[in-house]
């Protein structure tokens, strides 16, 4: 038999057209709650609280209840920030909040001060602002804390980069100290194997090889990851998958050298990187030794760059994430 309390709950649920299952906490989700107070410690009723998700383009809005309390239930783990506004009081903006799976987080006490001028505040987050937050995280990613891993996005639904952000990421990559160290290693191998003999030997030959190797990398990066992606509206990053069979993940990684995600979120031929590689190979004829110039240099450099990109993607898919210490726990690739 169903007792009286259960009958009442059932009746209320039917009135609200809301099944009991809706009240259950979804496994893995958490909540953020708190209380809105004024400068004297009194509760603030009807304050507007806007919760912004920093890892995805979404937000929620609630009003504080008669006790000044508010709750955002069933939140996926991630990074958040909230703002509180009420007529006659200054708007409060929280610091970044990290919500863990199944965590019921209560924010520290905060109090709203009287506002000098009463204004209606509308809070919104643009795509560029979300992309900026996500890009900051990417620019801290280094394999073993040393080797740059800036072009790996471990957020599958990351916001598309604006044109300026594509240039920012490319310049950040070629100006990184490790770019100069890596170029030095490439030039040393070429010197040892006497690649491009027209450069000669000794310190002068090494310097020429170093300059050419750095120019090859810088041109390829700027054309294939900034200029063409901006013009063609393509995303230059590798989006970590992390799920599925090893075979399907390997195919995805290799194919990502010639297939990319457009700024519209759809897959399309990676014209930016492929054309950028061959364009950089063509430009390299201007500074390589005369004896090595020609169509062969252009095609060779182009195919080598695309093949190296495919191998790099395999590392991104299977190795780099485990060795990159500053990847957030909530960034797990494709859901």
N, C-alpha and C positions, 0 to 999 in steps of 0.2 A: 504494500500500500504506500502511496505517496503521502508524506506528512503535510501539514498545513503550510509550513514555510516553503517547501518545495513547490506546492501548488501556486503560491503567490509569485514565486520567481518565474514559474512557467507562464503565468498569466501576464506578467510585466514584459517578458521577452516577446510574447506574441503580440502585445500591444505595440511594441517598438519595431515589430517586423525584424527582429534580430535574433538569430539562433544562439544557443548557449556556446557553440564552438567559437563564436566571434570573440568571446571574452577570454578564451584560452591564450596563453602566451605561446607564440610560435617558437619552436625550438631554435636556439641559437640567437634569438633577438633579445634586446635589452630595453631599458627605458631610462629616460632622463627626467627628473622632477626637481622642484624647488618651490620657494615661497617668495613672493614679491612684497617687500616692505618699504615704507617711506623712511625719511631720515630720522624720524622719532621712534621707529620700530612698529608703527601701525601697519596693518595689512592694507594692501592696495587691491581693490576689487576691479575686475574688468580690464586689467592691463593686457596689452597685446604682446604676446611672446612669439617671436619668429625664430624657428630653428633652421639653420642652414647646414646642409650636408656638404662638406668640403671635398668628398671623394666622388661625388656624383651630382648631376644637375637636378637637385630636388630640394624642397623646403616644406616646412609645415608651420601652421599658425594655430595657436590656441589662446584663450582668454583666461586670466586668473579667476579662481572661484571666490566665494564669499570669505574664505579663510586666506585668500591671497595665494593659494597653491595652484600649481600647474603640473601637468605630466604629459610627456610624449611617449606613448607605449609602442611596443613592437618595432623597435628600431634595429636595422641591420648594423652590425659592428662597423666602426669607422671613426672618422674625425668630424667634429661638429663645432659650430659656434652659434650662439643665440643672442638676440637683442630683445630688450624689453622697453616698451614705450607706453606712456599714459598721459592724458591731458594734464598740463600744469607741472609735469615732472620731467627732468632730464632723461634722455634715452640712455639706457645701460647696454653696453656691449661686452660680452664675456670674452675671455681668452679661449684658445683652442681646447676642445674637450675630446678625449679619446675614449670611446665606448667599446668595451670588450664583449665577447659573446656571453649572453645570459646575465650581463651585469645590470643591476638596478641602481643607477648612479643618482645620488642626490647632490646637487650643486651647492658649493659653499654659500653662506648667507651674503646677500648684497642688498643695498638700500638705495632708493632713488631720491635724489636731491631735487628741490624745487627748481623749476626752469625759469630763467629770466624772462623769456618770451614763450608763450604757449604756441606750439606748432603741431600740425598733424604730420607724423613721420611715416613714410612708406618705405619699407626695406625690400630691396631686390638684389639679386646677385646675377651679374652678366656672365655670359659664356667665357669672356676674356678673363674675368676675375677667377673663375673656377680653374681655367687652364693655367693661370699664373700660379695658383696654389699647387696644382699637380706638377707643374714644371719645376718648382722649387725642390720638390721631393726627388724628381728624376735627376736633377743636377748634383745631388748628393750621393748618387749610386756609384760605387766603385767596387769592382771585383777584388776581393781580399783587401779592401780598403785602399787600393792603389790604382788599379787600372780602370779608366773611365767606362761607365756603363750607362751613359746618358741617354742613349737612343732606345733603351728597353722600357716599354710601358707595361707594368704588371697589373694595371687597371684595365680590364677588357673594355669597359665603357668610358674610357677617358675622353674628356672634352677635346674636340679638334683644336689644333693650334692656330692662332692668328698668323698672318704673314710675318709680322715683326717678331713673333716668338720663334718661328722657324729659322729666321736669320740669327736670333739670339742663341739658339741651341747650336747652330753650325759654328758660329764664332767662338762659343764657349768650348766646343770640341777641338778646334784647330789651335786655340790659344792655350789649351791645357798643358801644363809642364810635361806630362807624359807624352804628348804628341811630339815634342822635340826629342825626348829620349828614344821613343820608338823610331823616329826618323833616323837618328844616329845609328841605331842597330841595323836598319835596312841599308844605309849607306856603307856601313862596315862590311856587311855581307857582299854587297856589290863590289866593293874595293877588293875584297879577298878573292872573289871569283872573276875579277876584271870585267864585270858587266859594263857595257858602254865604254869600250877601250878608248874612244875618242876623247874622253875626259882626262886621260893620262893617269899617272900614278903619284904617289906621295901625298903630302898635305893638300896640295892644290887640287889633285884629282878627287880626293875625299871631299873637299869643300864643295866642288861642283856636283858630285853625286848627292851630297846632303841637300843642297839647294834644290836640285831637280826632284828628289824624293819628297821633300816637303811641299814643293809646288804641286806635284801630282796629287798628293793627299788633300791639300787645301782646295785646289780647283775642283776635284771630284766631290768633296764635301759641300762646297758652296753652291755648285751648279746642281748636283743631284739631291741635296737635302734642304736647300733654301730657295734658290732662284726658281727652278722648275716646279717644285712643290707649291710655291706661292702662285705661280702663273697658272698651273694646272689644277690647283685646289686638291692636292694629294698630301697625305700624312707621311712624313719621312720615318716615323718610328716603327719599331718591331713590337707587335702586341703579343705578349707572352700568352700562350694557350694553357699549358699546364694540365690539361685533362685529355682523356681519350687514350687509345693504345699508343705504344711507342712508334709504331709504323705510321699511324695517322699524324702524330705530332712531328715526326721527321719529315714527312711529305709536306706538311704545312710550313715548316721552317725553311725548307729548300725552296718551295714555290714562292715564299714571301720575297725572294730576291727579284722576282719578275711580276708579282701580284701584290698590290698594296691596298690600303683602305683610303678611300677618298674622304674629303672633309664632310661629305654628305653621309658617311658611314657605310657606303657600299664598296664592295670589292671591285677593283678595276686593274687593267694592266699597269705595271709600275713604270710608266713612261719616264717619270722623273729620274729614277736611279739609273735605269738602263741608258737612256739618252745622255744623262749627265756623265756616265762613265766613258762613253765613246766621245763625247764632246771634250772632256778633259784630256782623253788620249790624243785627240786631234790637236788641241792647243799645245800639248807637250812637244810637238814637232818644232815649236819655236825656240826651245831652249835645250833640246837634246843634241848630241853631236850630229853633224851633217851626215856622217856615214850610217847613222841609225835611224834617220828620219824616213817617213814614207807611210804608206797605207798599213804596212805590217806593224809599225809602232802603234798606230791608232787602234787597229783591231786587237792587237795583243794586249795593250793596256786596258781596253774596254772589257774584253772577255775575262781577263785576269781579275779586274775589279768586281765584276758581277759574280764570278765564281767564289772569290774571297768573301763576298757579302753572304752568299749561301752558307758557307762554312761558319761564318760568324753567327748567323741565325741559329744554326744547330747548337752552338755553344750557348746562345741566349736561352734556347728552349730547354736544354737538358743540364747545363752546368752552372751558368752564371748566377742564377737566382740563389742557389744554395751558398754561393761564395760571396754574395753581396750583402753586407751586414745592415744597411740602412733601408731595406725594403720593408714597409709596414706589413704587419701580420694579416691585415685585411685585404692586401693586394695579392690575390690568388689566381689571376688570369681569368680564363673563360669560365663562367658559372656552370 
